[in-house]
Amino acid sequence: MSGSLIATISARIAENTAKVNEYLTKHNLPQPSFDLGAPSQSLIPPTQSEVAAARQAVIHDCLELRQLVLGPKEHLTSFQHNELVSQHVILRFRIAEAVPVGGETTFEQLAMTSGLNEMQLRKLLRHAMAQRIFTEPRPGVVAHTAASRLLVEDEGLYNWLRFSTDDLWHAACRTGDALAQFPGSEEPNETGFALSNGTSKDMFHFLSEYPERAERFAAAMRFFTQRPGLEPIHVVNNYAWGDIPQGGIVVDVGGSHGIICIELARQFPSLRFIVQDLDEAVIRDAERQRPSELKDRVKYMVHDFFDEQPIGGAEVYFLRAVLHNWSDKYAKKILRALIPALKPGSRIVLNEPVMPEPGKMPPEMAARMRANDLVMLQLQNGGDREMADWEVLFSEAHRGFRFHGGKKPVNSNLWILEAEWVG
């Protein structure tokens, strides 16, 4: 059976790889590579659904084939605890910026520039090179690959990776300690992040005391939200916004710069929008960036979503990727804070991840979603929920909520969920 399975997977990989190669060749596109001038991401657009699906299938099947061929024992020992250590040093000491793009330098010169010990730096960079970050064209000489080049030229990616190695990695390391020290806790300040930073504050309040780290976190989140699958168009095109009465109000709770409301306002000129965020600096920045033609229909206000909602009688209260940051205890508080403002028929519309039931997706995709779920545990004791969990959350928040379920738009990473206030 095992031989038959690995042969089947191998044949499937070959078939789907041929589809990808055929598309690239037909359209005179460069082949995948880590050479310096190689494309930084896949050149197959999501609109080419068959080829895009073939590419994803290759990724999923290669992972499964590797695991099967390794076998259980080698699979377990294949996880490397120090996989991020070289990235961490490269980012923290800004090594990539000291390597000229299109040129070369040496380990000796990089050690002098960074202040690091040359032997230790050489070990770390050669570890990174094994991950295709930098290359050593000749002994002792360092040059960029397409991957390391991005650390110089893509500021958003740099901030995301810096947050990952400086904050997420350390929080992950202390999560087991947090579970032991605070068993069953739903508190956002009893986490791996809190322990790794030696604080009794939750992540948001802690970062507010360190402006440089707070800005890096904000930049990392901006980069994260720009990845494929989070485009505003998925929200704009997959909810019945057009059924809202003329002049109806949509309140975007915790909406930051209001990118969703900006797009909705353009598509639905009869609606009005109010974007709320706790951070006054974010609100002021959002107002400066708001398109001038929308200033009368897209308003901004400072509001803490744990406080009573001040905008009463809106048709829709929209929350995008808010509740997964919080444990059930605090997610219920956020929902209950809306209740005084709700009128019969008001809708709570969420744009959130929904965890699938086990075995309902390819292993590679499942591993990625489960990893994202753990991030919220490590940072805030939050996490992603299954559909049944969402229904329970609303019913326990108040019996006046009626949860109507939702749908996942094609090519979107987030679902659109809806609940109605019936009082």
VENCORKA-V471697 format. One record per residue. N is the residue number from 1. RES is the residue in one letter. PSI is psi in degrees with one decimal (none if undefined). Layout:
n = (N | N)
res = (RES | RES)
psi = (PSI | PSI)
//
This chain:
n = (1 | 2 | 3 | 4 | 5 | 6 | 7 | 8 | 9 | 10 | 11 | 12 | 13 | 14 | 15 | 16 | 17 | 18 | 19 | 20 | 21 | 22 | 23 | 24 | 25 | 26 | 27 | 28 | 29 | 30 | 31 | 32 | 33 | 34 | 35 | 36 | 37 | 38 | 39 | 40 | 41 | 42 | 43 | 44 | 45 | 46 | 47 | 48 | 49 | 50 | 51 | 52 | 53 | 54 | 55 | 56 | 57 | 58 | 59 | 60 | 61 | 62 | 63 | 64 | 65 | 66 | 67 | 68 | 69 | 70 | 71 | 72 | 73 | 74 | 75 | 76 | 77 | 78 | 79 | 80 | 81 | 82 | 83 | 84 | 85 | 86 | 87 | 88 | 89 | 90 | 91 | 92 | 93 | 94 | 95 | 96 | 97 | 98 | 99 | 100 | 101 | 102 | 103 | 104 | 105 | 106 | 107 | 108 | 109 | 110 | 111 | 112 | 113 | 114 | 115 | 116 | 117 | 118 | 119 | 120 | 121 | 122 | 123 | 124 | 125 | 126 | 127 | 128 | 129 | 130 | 131 | 132 | 133 | 134 | 135 | 136 | 137 | 138 | 139 | 140 | 141 | 142 | 143 | 144 | 145 | 146 | 147 | 148 | 149 | 150 | 151 | 152 | 153 | 154 | 155 | 156 | 157 | 158 | 159 | 160 | 161 | 162 | 163 | 164 | 165 | 166 | 167 | 168 | 169 | 170 | 171 | 172 | 173 | 174 | 175 | 176 | 177 | 178 | 179 | 180 | 181 | 182 | 183 | 184 | 185 | 186 | 187 | 188 | 189 | 190 | 191 | 192 | 193 | 194 | 195 | 196 | 197 | 198 | 199 | 200 | 201 | 202 | 203 | 204 | 205 | 206 | 207 | 208 | 209 | 210 | 211 | 212 | 213 | 214 | 215 | 216 | 217 | 218 | 219 | 220 | 221 | 222 | 223 | 224 | 225 | 226 | 227 | 228 | 229 | 230 | 231 | 232 | 233 | 234 | 235 | 236 | 237 | 238 | 239 | 240 | 241 | 242 | 243 | 244 | 245 | 246 | 247 | 248 | 249 | 250 | 251 | 252 | 253 | 254 | 255 | 256 | 257 | 258 | 259 | 260 | 261 | 262 | 263 | 264 | 265 | 266 | 267 | 268 | 269 | 270 | 271 | 272 | 273 | 274 | 275 | 276 | 277 | 278 | 279 | 280 | 281 | 282 | 283 | 284 | 285 | 286 | 287 | 288 | 289 | 290 | 291 | 292 | 293 | 294 | 295 | 296 | 297 | 298 | 299 | 300 | 301 | 302 | 303 | 304 | 305 | 306 | 307 | 308 | 309 | 310 | 311 | 312 | 313 | 314 | 315 | 316 | 317 | 318 | 319 | 320 | 321 | 322 | 323 | 324 | 325 | 326 | 327 | 328 | 329 | 330 | 331 | 332 | 333 | 334 | 335 | 336 | 337 | 338 | 339 | 340 | 341 | 342 | 343 | 344 | 345 | 346 | 347 | 348 | 349 | 350 | 351 | 352 | 353 | 354 | 355 | 356 | 357 | 358 | 359 | 360 | 361 | 362 | 363 | 364 | 365 | 366 | 367 | 368 | 369 | 370 | 371 | 372 | 373 | 374 | 375 | 376 | 377 | 378 | 379 | 380 | 381 | 382 | 383 | 384 | 385 | 386 | 387 | 388 | 389 | 390 | 391 | 392 | 393 | 394 | 395 | 396 | 397 | 398 | 399 | 400 | 401 | 402 | 403 | 404 | 405 | 406 | 407 | 408 | 409 | 410 | 411 | 412 | 413 | 414 | 415 | 416 | 417 | 418 | 419 | 420 | 421 | 422 | 423)
res = (M | S | G | S | L | I | A | T | I | S | A | R | I | A | E | N | T | A | K | V | N | E | Y | L | T | K | H | N | L | P | Q | P | S | F | D | L | G | A | P | S | Q | S | L | I | P | P | T | Q | S | E | V | A | A | A | R | Q | A | V | I | H | D | C | L | E | L | R | Q | L | V | L | G | P | K | E | H | L | T | S | F | Q | H | N | E | L | V | S | Q | H | V | I | L | R | F | R | I | A | E | A | V | P | V | G | G | E | T | T | F | E | Q | L | A | M | T | S | G | L | N | E | M | Q | L | R | K | L | L | R | H | A | M | A | Q | R | I | F | T | E | P | R | P | G | V | V | A | H | T | A | A | S | R | L | L | V | E | D | E | G | L | Y | N | W | L | R | F | S | T | D | D | L | W | H | A | A | C | R | T | G | D | A | L | A | Q | F | P | G | S | E | E | P | N | E | T | G | F | A | L | S | N | G | T | S | K | D | M | F | H | F | L | S | E | Y | P | E | R | A | E | R | F | A | A | A | M | R | F | F | T | Q | R | P | G | L | E | P | I | H | V | V | N | N | Y | A | W | G | D | I | P | Q | G | G | I | V | V | D | V | G | G | S | H | G | I | I | C | I | E | L | A | R | Q | F | P | S | L | R | F | I | V | Q | D | L | D | E | A | V | I | R | D | A | E | R | Q | R | P | S | E | L | K | D | R | V | K | Y | M | V | H | D | F | F | D | E | Q | P | I | G | G | A | E | V | Y | F | L | R | A | V | L | H | N | W | S | D | K | Y | A | K | K | I | L | R | A | L | I | P | A | L | K | P | G | S | R | I | V | L | N | E | P | V | M | P | E | P | G | K | M | P | P | E | M | A | A | R | M | R | A | N | D | L | V | M | L | Q | L | Q | N | G | G | D | R | E | M | A | D | W | E | V | L | F | S | E | A | H | R | G | F | R | F | H | G | G | K | K | P | V | N | S | N | L | W | I | L | E | A | E | W | V | G)
psi = (-43.7 | -42.4 | -41.9 | -40.1 | -47.3 | -31.4 | -39.9 | -45.0 | -41.9 | -42.7 | -37.8 | -39.8 | -44.9 | -42.8 | -46.3 | -33.0 | -38.2 | -37.8 | -43.3 | -46.9 | -40.8 | -41.3 | -46.0 | -42.7 | -45.2 | -35.4 | 14.5 | 42.2 | 148.5 | 149.1 | 153.4 | 136.1 | 159.9 | 12.4 | 155.6 | -41.9 | 10.1 | 153.3 | 145.7 | -12.6 | 173.9 | 139.6 | 6.0 | 114.1 | 149.5 | -24.4 | -22.8 | 74.4 | -39.3 | -45.0 | -39.9 | -39.4 | -37.3 | -41.2 | -46.6 | -39.3 | -39.3 | -45.5 | -48.2 | -46.3 | -34.7 | -39.8 | -47.3 | -40.5 | -41.5 | -45.2 | -42.1 | -42.2 | -35.6 | -43.6 | 164.0 | -44.2 | -49.3 | -30.5 | -46.1 | -36.5 | -0.6 | -14.4 | 126.2 | 120.4 | -24.8 | 28.1 | -30.8 | -1.7 | -40.2 | -38.5 | -42.4 | -47.2 | -43.2 | -43.3 | -45.2 | -39.2 | 7.8 | 47.0 | -39.2 | -34.3 | -19.4 | -3.7 | 119.1 | 130.6 | 122.6 | -2.8 | -159.9 | 160.6 | -170.5 | 162.7 | -38.5 | -45.7 | -39.6 | -36.8 | -41.4 | -41.7 | -42.0 | -21.4 | 11.2 | 157.5 | 132.6 | -42.4 | -43.3 | -41.0 | -41.4 | -42.4 | -45.7 | -41.3 | -34.9 | -29.4 | -43.6 | -37.8 | -31.8 | -16.9 | 15.1 | 21.5 | 109.1 | 164.3 | 159.4 | 85.9 | -29.8 | 156.0 | 125.8 | -4.0 | 136.4 | 134.8 | 165.2 | 150.4 | 178.5 | -31.1 | -50.7 | -30.0 | -36.0 | -28.3 | -18.8 | -41.4 | -17.1 | 94.8 | -37.3 | -45.0 | -42.0 | -47.2 | -38.2 | -46.4 | -34.3 | -42.6 | -39.7 | -43.6 | -31.8 | -35.2 | -56.9 | -43.4 | -45.8 | -38.6 | -40.0 | -40.7 | -29.2 | 2.4 | -39.8 | -40.1 | -40.0 | -40.1 | -34.1 | -39.6 | -32.7 | 67.8 | 129.5 | 12.1 | 142.1 | 9.4 | 135.5 | -7.2 | 14.6 | 65.9 | 173.3 | -36.8 | -45.7 | -45.0 | -40.0 | -21.6 | 3.5 | 42.5 | 155.7 | 10.7 | 156.0 | 168.8 | -45.2 | -43.6 | -35.3 | -48.5 | -27.9 | -19.1 | -6.4 | 86.7 | -39.4 | -44.8 | -37.3 | -41.6 | -38.5 | -40.6 | -45.8 | -41.9 | -38.1 | -40.8 | -36.8 | -42.2 | -44.8 | -41.6 | -9.8 | 0.3 | 157.5 | 139.9 | -7.3 | 14.7 | 141.5 | -27.1 | -29.1 | -35.8 | -42.8 | -40.6 | -2.7 | 24.9 | 153.3 | 59.7 | -30.8 | -15.6 | -9.1 | 133.0 | 151.1 | 133.8 | 2.0 | 152.3 | 135.5 | 124.6 | 121.0 | 103.1 | 120.6 | 36.7 | 1.7 | -120.4 | -2.9 | 37.0 | -32.7 | -46.2 | -34.2 | -46.9 | -39.8 | -40.6 | -35.0 | -35.8 | -26.5 | 82.1 | -10.2 | -5.7 | 156.0 | 150.2 | 141.3 | 120.6 | 128.2 | 140.7 | 149.8 | -32.2 | 112.5 | -35.2 | -38.2 | -44.0 | -45.8 | -40.5 | -40.0 | -40.6 | -38.4 | -33.7 | -11.2 | 132.0 | 134.6 | -32.5 | -10.8 | 5.7 | -24.9 | -14.6 | -13.3 | 108.9 | 156.8 | 147.4 | 148.5 | 128.9 | 136.0 | 118.0 | -3.8 | -13.6 | 162.4 | 133.5 | 121.7 | -15.0 | 103.7 | 150.9 | 18.0 | 153.7 | -38.6 | 135.1 | 113.8 | 131.3 | 119.5 | 116.2 | 42.3 | -53.5 | -24.9 | -13.9 | -14.4 | 149.0 | 168.1 | -39.0 | -46.4 | -28.5 | -37.7 | -38.1 | -40.2 | -43.7 | -41.5 | -28.8 | -18.7 | -26.8 | -45.1 | -22.3 | -10.8 | 144.9 | 157.5 | 127.5 | -10.9 | 141.9 | 138.1 | 114.3 | 122.7 | 144.4 | 94.0 | 158.3 | 147.6 | 120.1 | 133.1 | 161.6 | 151.0 | 139.1 | 5.6 | 6.9 | 162.4 | 149.8 | -41.3 | -41.8 | -39.6 | -42.5 | -39.2 | -43.4 | -40.5 | -35.3 | -42.8 | -37.8 | -41.9 | -29.5 | -43.9 | -32.5 | -44.4 | -35.0 | -42.5 | 4.1 | 26.8 | -159.3 | 165.5 | 154.1 | 151.0 | 165.9 | -40.9 | -33.2 | -38.7 | -41.0 | -42.4 | -40.5 | -47.2 | -41.5 | -35.2 | -24.6 | -42.6 | 142.5 | -11.7 | -9.7 | 138.0 | 113.3 | 126.3 | 7.7 | -150.5 | -166.9 | 159.2 | 111.4 | 150.0 | 132.4 | 8.9 | 146.6 | -13.6 | 150.6 | 160.9 | 114.5 | 149.5 | 137.9 | 151.7 | 142.6 | 117.3 | -4.7 | none)
//
